[in-house]
Amino acid sequence: MAGPQVIISLDPSGRAEECLTEKDTAVVWLRQDLRMGDQPALAAAARTHKRLVPLYIWAPDDDGEWAPGAASRWWLHDSLKSLRESLEVAGSGLILRKGEALPSLLDVLKLSNASAVYWNVLYEPAARKRDEKIIRTLKKYGVEVCSFNGSLLSEPASILNKSGTPYLVYGAYWKRFLAEQIGTPLPEVRKLPPLPASSKHLRSLTLADLALKPKSSWDSGFTETWRVGEDAALKKLVSFCGGNIGDYAASRDVPGCEGTSRLSPHLHFGEISPRQVWAAARQHRGAGASTYCKQLVWREFSFYLLHHHPRIATEPLRLEFKDFPWKGTASQLKAWQRGRTGYPIVDAGMRELWHTGWMHNRVRMIVASFLVKDLRIHWLKGAKWFWDTLVDANLANNTQGWQWTSGCGADASPFFRVFNPVLQGKKFDPNGVYVRRWVPEIARLPTSKIHAPWESGINLDYPKPIVDHGSARFAALKAYDDIKRIKRGGPR
């Protein structure tokens, strides 16, 4: 292996002119960028090298406690299958490896005699630490590294307030973000250099070797719900922008209708880029498109916070919440996980999650508030359940969402805002469409009772509420007052 230097390029336009020197063979290490369109690392490597080795390494141990959950693994299997087919159509292929990333990468570099590695940057703390180690190692071997921003609209380090520190309030971040120059999406890579002649020695695994799919049939609802891959993502974007985006501001909070884009898992796995989504949405005017763009930038803000405060993956940003007196029981946690709390809007959300690997965003806030404030169960237990069961689970959004609802994060919903699950159901599912779909045991109840079935007087095969909301709210607020008093130095 030979090459003069390590080159790090984070140009958000996708260009890396310093990397564009004629070389022979390069490895394109694919991670959360499983697409051919607006693919800066793949595009730059294809322009520069005579031969390419597209590589995916299944390395869950590198992620530590945040290794991909079961739902994410299910999605990844089909996403890799789709990507492999696209690469083959373009004249290349996909090499699959399994195990720790660094030795796997070094082995592929040696066997292919490659002089460079191209990748798109990852922003999770464990991935950043791993990649820094890999860069140092490759530098010793003289391997050139060209890295690109392929998963965010802007670099987290590039946006600071007037005092030179990171923003903690989304509204201020949003205003500053609008000054950013968002590059135009790169065209789809349609033609790729062939694999090197030595590729027969690269020993690619099969998808089955990665053992991503579950052995049981619990994922049957996933198959009914989702079409995975870049083509599916692009079709979904076109459909959303051609229809629901105009009503998004009003319909995004109504779980009983198709009011959201459902692009989150495609974005997470990089089957579509945020620049592609941003460019498509910005072609539209009105409150719907504007609100959707703000939600897309909320995703950016989540990665921004994780970049500047990596400890928030497991710790509250507001450290006083370390002393919060959590109380909930294992049986209550299980009832919440299985959608058996006795509160229909909560149970509907948890059952939708279990069946489809996804949950409507408004309902995510409701079920999170119920776990943290009604049951007083640590937000991290909820975050880890979502991590295992969501097909769109990414560390930044998952962490930010839970800390926001719990009141312990940046620009968070205040802790004293405790969602009443009955009132939330009546407000956002007024006719019970969503609840009736996911909680069929109570589907025959009149709309006036659908969100409080215990008031119907009918004997139902459905549990009574596991806590009284009024009493639980009072206890949660008292616990919050106690930690505030302790922070001020008052009596315990």
C-alpha positions in Angstrom: 0.0 0.0 0.0 1.3 3.4 -0.9 0.1 7.0 -0.9 1.6 10.3 0.2 -0.8 11.6 2.9 -4.1 11.6 4.7 -6.5 14.3 3.4 -9.6 15.2 5.3 -12.2 17.1 3.3 -15.4 18.3 4.9 -16.6 20.5 2.0 -20.4 20.5 2.3 -20.7 20.9 -1.5 -19.3 17.4 -1.9 -16.1 18.6 -3.6 -12.7 17.7 -2.5 -10.3 19.1 -5.1 -7.2 18.2 -3.0 -8.2 14.6 -3.3 -8.5 14.6 -7.1 -5.1 13.3 -8.1 -4.9 10.4 -10.5 -4.6 7.1 -8.5 -5.1 3.5 -9.3 -7.5 1.8 -6.8 -9.6 3.2 -4.0 -11.8 1.7 -1.4 -15.2 3.5 -0.8 -16.2 2.6 2.7 -20.0 2.9 2.8 -21.7 3.4 6.2 -24.9 5.4 6.6 -24.9 6.5 3.0 -26.5 3.6 1.1 -27.3 5.3 -2.1 -26.1 6.4 -5.5 -27.5 9.9 -5.7 -25.9 12.9 -3.9 -23.2 10.5 -2.8 -20.1 12.8 -2.5 -17.6 10.1 -1.4 -18.6 7.6 -4.2 -18.8 10.4 -6.8 -15.4 11.8 -6.0 -13.8 8.3 -6.0 -15.4 7.4 -9.3 -14.0 10.6 -10.9 -10.5 10.0 -9.6 -9.7 6.3 -9.7 -9.4 3.6 -12.3 -10.8 0.9 -10.0 -13.1 1.0 -6.9 -13.9 -1.4 -4.1 -17.3 -0.4 -2.6 -17.1 -1.9 0.9 -19.6 -2.3 3.8 -18.4 -3.5 7.2 -20.9 -4.8 9.7 -19.1 -3.8 12.9 -21.7 -3.6 15.7 -19.1 -3.9 18.4 -17.5 -0.7 17.3 -20.7 1.1 18.4 -20.5 -0.1 22.0 -23.8 0.1 23.9 -25.4 1.8 20.9 -25.0 -1.1 18.4 -27.9 -1.1 15.9 -31.1 -2.5 17.4 -33.2 -5.3 16.0 -35.4 -3.1 13.9 -32.5 -1.2 12.4 -30.8 -4.5 11.5 -34.0 -5.6 9.7 -33.9 -2.5 7.6 -30.2 -2.6 7.0 -30.5 -6.1 5.4 -32.9 -4.9 2.7 -31.0 -1.6 2.3 -27.8 -3.4 1.6 -29.5 -5.7 -0.9 -30.9 -2.7 -2.8 -27.5 -0.9 -2.8 -25.7 -4.0 -4.0 -28.1 -4.2 -7.0 -27.6 -0.6 -7.8 -23.8 -0.9 -7.7 -24.0 -4.0 -10.0 -26.1 -2.1 -12.5 -23.4 0.7 -12.5 -20.7 -1.9 -13.3 -19.3 -2.6 -9.8 -20.3 -4.6 -6.8 -20.4 -4.6 -3.0 -17.8 -6.3 -0.7 -19.3 -7.3 2.6 -17.2 -7.8 5.7 -18.0 -8.5 9.4 -16.0 -7.7 12.5 -14.0 -4.8 13.9 -13.7 -2.1 11.2 -10.0 -1.3 11.3 -8.6 -4.8 10.7 -11.4 -5.5 8.1 -10.5 -2.3 6.3 -6.7 -2.9 6.4 -7.3 -6.4 5.0 -9.3 -5.1 2.1 -6.7 -2.4 1.4 -4.0 -5.0 1.3 -5.8 -7.5 -0.9 -7.0 -4.8 -3.4 -3.7 -2.9 -3.3 -5.7 0.3 -2.8 -4.0 3.6 -2.1 -6.9 5.6 -0.8 -10.1 5.3 1.2 -13.2 7.5 0.7 -16.0 7.8 3.1 -18.8 10.1 4.3 -18.4 11.4 7.8 -20.3 9.9 10.8 -21.1 12.1 13.8 -21.9 9.7 16.6 -19.3 9.8 19.4 -18.2 6.2 19.1 -17.9 6.5 15.3 -15.9 9.7 15.6 -13.5 8.1 18.0 -13.1 5.0 15.9 -12.6 7.0 12.7 -9.9 9.2 14.3 -8.0 6.0 15.3 -8.4 4.6 11.8 -7.1 7.8 10.2 -4.0 7.7 12.5 -3.4 4.1 11.5 -3.9 4.6 7.8 -1.5 7.6 7.9 1.2 5.2 9.1 0.6 3.1 6.0 0.6 6.1 3.7 -3.0 5.6 2.7 -4.9 8.6 1.6 -8.2 9.4 3.3 -10.8 11.6 1.7 -13.9 12.3 3.8 -17.1 14.2 3.0 -20.2 15.5 4.5 -22.9 13.3 3.1 -25.5 13.1 5.9 -26.1 16.6 7.1 -26.9 20.0 5.6 -24.1 21.7 7.4 -21.1 20.9 9.5 -21.9 21.0 13.3 -18.6 22.8 14.0 -19.4 25.6 11.5 -22.3 27.2 13.4 -21.6 29.1 16.6 -23.2 32.1 18.3 -21.6 35.5 18.6 -19.6 34.5 21.6 -18.1 31.5 19.7 -20.0 28.9 21.6 -22.6 26.3 20.4 -26.3 27.3 20.4 -28.6 25.6 23.0 -31.9 27.1 21.7 -33.4 25.8 18.5 -35.0 29.1 17.5 -31.6 31.0 17.5 -29.9 28.0 15.8 -32.6 28.1 13.1 -32.1 31.8 12.4 -28.4 31.3 12.1 -28.8 28.2 10.0 -30.7 30.1 7.3 -27.4 32.0 6.6 -25.8 28.7 5.6 -25.1 27.9 1.9 -26.7 24.6 1.2 -25.1 22.9 -1.8 -27.0 21.5 -4.7 -27.4 17.7 -4.6 -24.9 15.8 -6.7 -26.3 13.8 -9.7 -26.7 10.1 -9.4 -23.6 8.0 -10.0 -24.7 5.8 -12.9 -21.3 4.4 -14.1 -18.6 3.1 -11.9 -15.1 1.8 -12.5 -14.8 -2.0 -12.2 -13.7 -3.9 -9.2 -9.9 -4.6 -9.3 -8.7 -7.8 -10.8 -7.7 -8.9 -7.3 -11.3 -8.7 -6.2 -11.7 -12.5 -6.3 -9.4 -12.6 -3.3 -11.5 -10.1 -1.3 -13.8 -12.8 0.0 -17.0 -11.0 0.3 -19.6 -12.3 2.7 -23.2 -12.9 1.7 -26.0 -10.9 3.3 -27.1 -14.0 5.1 -23.7 -14.2 6.7 -24.4 -10.9 8.5 -27.4 -12.5 10.2 -29.3 -9.2 10.3 -32.8 -10.6 9.9 -34.6 -12.0 12.9 -35.1 -15.8 13.3 -38.7 -15.4 14.3 -41.6 -13.8 12.4 -42.0 -10.7 14.6 -41.1 -8.5 11.7 -44.0 -9.4 9.5 -45.6 -6.0 10.1 -42.4 -4.4 8.9 -42.6 -6.1 5.6 -46.3 -5.0 5.2 -45.4 -1.4 6.1 -42.1 -0.5 4.3 -40.4 -0.6 1.0 -36.7 -0.2 1.6 -34.0 1.3 -0.6 -33.0 4.4 -2.5 -35.8 4.0 -5.2 -38.4 3.7 -2.5 -37.0 6.8 -0.7 -37.1 8.9 -3.8 -40.6 7.8 -4.7 -41.8 8.7 -1.2 -40.2 12.2 -1.4 -41.9 12.8 -4.8 -45.2 11.7 -3.4 -44.9 13.8 -0.3 -43.9 16.9 -2.1 -46.6 16.4 -4.7 -49.3 16.0 -2.1 -49.1 16.2 1.7 -46.4 18.8 2.1 -49.0 21.6 1.5 -51.0 20.5 4.6 -48.0 19.4 6.7 -48.3 22.3 9.2 -51.8 21.2 10.1 -51.7 17.4 9.5 -48.3 16.5 11.0 -49.8 16.2 14.5 -52.7 14.0 13.5 -51.7 10.3 13.8 -54.8 9.0 12.2 -53.9 10.4 8.8 -50.9 10.2 6.4 -49.7 13.7 7.2 -45.9 13.1 7.5 -43.3 12.2 5.0 -42.2 9.0 6.7 -38.7 9.6 5.3 -36.9 9.3 8.6 -35.6 5.7 8.2 -34.5 6.5 4.6 -32.6 9.5 5.9 -31.1 7.5 8.8 -29.6 4.8 6.5 -28.6 7.4 3.9 -30.9 6.0 1.2 -31.7 9.7 0.5 -29.7 12.7 1.6 -31.0 15.7 3.5 -29.8 17.9 0.7 -32.1 16.0 -1.7 -35.0 16.4 0.7 -34.2 20.1 1.4 -33.9 20.9 -2.3 -37.3 19.3 -3.0 -39.1 20.9 -0.1 -37.7 24.4 -0.8 -39.3 24.3 -4.2 -42.7 24.7 -2.4 -44.1 27.7 -0.7 -46.5 28.1 2.2 -46.7 27.1 5.8 -46.5 23.3 5.1 -43.2 23.4 3.3 -41.7 26.0 5.8 -42.7 23.8 8.8 -41.3 20.7 7.1 -38.0 22.4 6.5 -37.8 23.5 10.2 -38.3 19.8 11.1 -35.5 18.8 8.8 -33.3 21.4 10.5 -34.4 20.1 13.9 -32.7 16.8 12.8 -29.6 18.9 12.1 -29.9 20.5 15.6 -30.0 17.1 17.2 -26.7 16.1 15.5 -25.3 19.5 16.4 -26.0 19.0 20.1 -24.6 15.5 20.1 -21.4 16.7 18.3 -20.8 19.5 20.9 -22.0 17.5 23.9 -21.3 13.8 23.2 -22.1 12.9 26.8 -25.8 13.4 26.2 -26.1 10.0 24.7 -26.4 8.7 28.2 -26.5 11.7 30.5 -28.9 14.6 30.8 -27.6 17.9 29.3 -29.0 19.6 32.4 -27.0 17.9 35.0 -29.4 18.7 37.9 -31.6 15.9 36.5 -28.9 13.4 37.5 -30.5 13.7 41.0 -34.1 13.1 39.8 -35.8 10.4 42.0 -36.9 7.9 39.4 -39.5 5.5 40.8 -41.2 3.3 38.2 -41.2 -0.5 38.4 -40.2 -3.2 36.0 -43.9 -4.3 35.5 -44.9 -0.8 34.6 -42.0 -0.6 32.1 -43.2 -3.8 30.5 -46.8 -2.6 30.4 -45.6 0.5 28.6 -43.5 -1.5 26.1 -46.3 -3.8 25.2 -49.1 -1.2 25.0 -51.0 -2.3 28.1 -51.0 0.9 30.2 -54.8 1.4 30.0 -54.4 4.7 28.2 -55.5 4.2 24.6 -53.4 6.9 22.9 -50.3 5.6 24.7 -51.0 1.9 23.9 -51.9 2.7 20.3 -48.5 4.3 19.8 -46.5 1.4 21.5 -48.4 -1.2 19.4 -47.8 0.8 16.2 -44.1 0.8 17.1 -44.0 -2.9 17.8 -45.9 -3.8 14.6 -44.3 -1.4 12.1 -41.0 -0.2 13.7 -42.2 3.3 13.5 -44.4 5.7 15.6 -46.0 9.0 14.7 -44.0 11.9 16.1 -46.8 13.5 18.1 -47.4 10.1 19.7 -43.7 9.7 20.5 -43.9 12.7 22.7 -47.1 11.5 24.4 -45.7 8.0 25.2 -42.3 9.5 26.3 -44.1 12.0 28.6 -46.1 9.1 30.1 -43.1 7.0 30.8 -40.9 9.7 32.3 -43.6 11.8 34.2 -46.5 9.5 34.9 -44.4 6.4 35.6 -41.2 8.2 36.6 -39.1 5.7 34.7 -35.7 7.0 33.6 -35.7 8.5 30.1 -32.7 6.3 29.1 -34.8 3.1 29.5 -37.3 4.6 27.0 -34.5 5.7 24.7 -33.1 2.2 24.7 -36.5 0.6 23.9 -36.9 3.0 21.0 -33.4 2.2 19.9 -34.2 -1.5 19.6 -37.6 -1.2 18.0 -37.5 1.9 15.7 -36.4 1.4 12.1 -35.4 5.1 12.1 -33.4 5.0 15.3 -30.4 7.3 15.1 -28.6 8.4 18.3 -28.9 12.1 17.8 -32.6 12.3 17.2 -33.5 9.6 19.7 -31.4 11.3 22.5 -32.7 14.7 21.7 -36.3 13.6 21.5 -36.2 11.9 24.9 -34.3 14.7 26.6 -36.6 17.3 25.1 -39.7 15.5 26.4 -38.1 14.9 29.8 -37.2 18.5 30.3 -33.5 17.7 30.7 -32.1 18.7 27.3 -31.4 21.8 25.2 -34.4 24.0 24.5 -36.5 21.3 26.1 -40.1 21.2 26.9 -40.3 22.2 30.6 -40.7 19.3 33.0 -43.9 20.8 34.4 -45.5 20.3 31.0 -47.0 16.9 31.7 -49.1 15.6 28.8 -52.5 14.4 29.9 -53.0 11.2 27.7 -56.7 11.5 27.6 -56.7 15.1 26.5 -53.9 14.5 24.1 -56.0 11.7 22.5 -59.1 13.9 22.3 -57.1 16.7 20.7 -55.0 14.9 18.1 -57.2 11.8 17.5 -60.7 13.4 18.0 -62.6 10.7 16.2 -60.5 7.8 17.6 -59.3 6.7 14.1 -55.8 6.0 15.3 -56.8 4.3 18.6 -59.4 2.1 16.9 -56.8 0.9 14.4 -54.2 -0.1 17.0 -56.4 -1.0 20.1 -59.1 -3.1 18.5 -60.4 -4.3 21.9 -62.1 -0.9 22.4 -63.0 -0.1 18.8 -66.7 -0.5 19.4 -66.8 2.2 22.1 -68.5 5.5 21.2 -66.1 8.4 20.3 -67.0 10.1 23.6 -65.4 7.2 25.6 -62.7 6.0 23.2 -59.9 7.8 25.1 -61.2 7.0 28.6 -62.7 3.5 28.2 -62.9 2.9 32.0 -65.7 5.5 32.0 -67.8 3.5 29.5 -69.2 1.0 32.1 -68.6 -1.8 29.6 -66.7 -4.9 30.4 -63.7 -4.8 28.1 -60.7 -7.0 27.4 -58.5 -4.0 28.0 -56.6 -3.1 31.2 -57.6 -0.3 33.6 -55.0 2.5 33.8 -51.9 1.4 35.6 -51.6 4.8 37.3 -54.0 7.7 37.9 -52.7 10.5 35.8 -53.7 13.3 38.2 -51.9 11.7 41.2 -48.9 10.8 39.0 -48.6 14.3 37.7 -48.7 15.7 41.2 -45.9 13.3 42.4 -43.8 14.1 39.3 -44.0 17.8 39.9 -43.2 17.5 43.6 -40.1 15.4 42.6 -39.1 18.1 40.2 -39.5 20.8 42.8 -37.4 18.8 45.2 -34.4 18.7 42.8 -34.8 22.4 42.1 -34.7 23.1 45.8 -31.6 20.9 46.3 -29.9 22.8 43.4 -30.6 26.1 45.2 -29.1 24.7 48.4 -32.4 24.3 50.2 -33.3 21.5 52.6 -33.6 17.9 51.3 
